[in-house]
Amino acid sequence: MSRFFEGIQDFSYIHPVIAKTLAFSGSSVTVRYYRDEIGARKTLADCGDTAILVQGDVSGPAECTRIVN
C-alpha cells in the first residue's frame, strides 16, 4: 500500500475528497457508487455542475464496460 494511505482507517472519505479536488480544479468528474447512493449524491452536489452520478459494481469486466459506456 502506498505511504500516502498509511494510517488511514476509513477509505470511504478519500474518494469524495479526490472527486471534489478534481472538480474544483476544473475537471469533469464521475461519481461512482455501488451501495451508498446517499453518500454519492452528497459528493455529487459538492462537485458542481460538471459531475455525473453512476451506479455500478466494478468487480467484473462487464459491469465496468457498462459504466464507462
Secondary structure, DSSP 8 states (H G I E B T S, - for coil): --GGGTT---GGGHHHHHHHHHHHTT--EEEEESS-HHHHHHHHHHH-TTEEEEE--TTSHHHHHHHH-
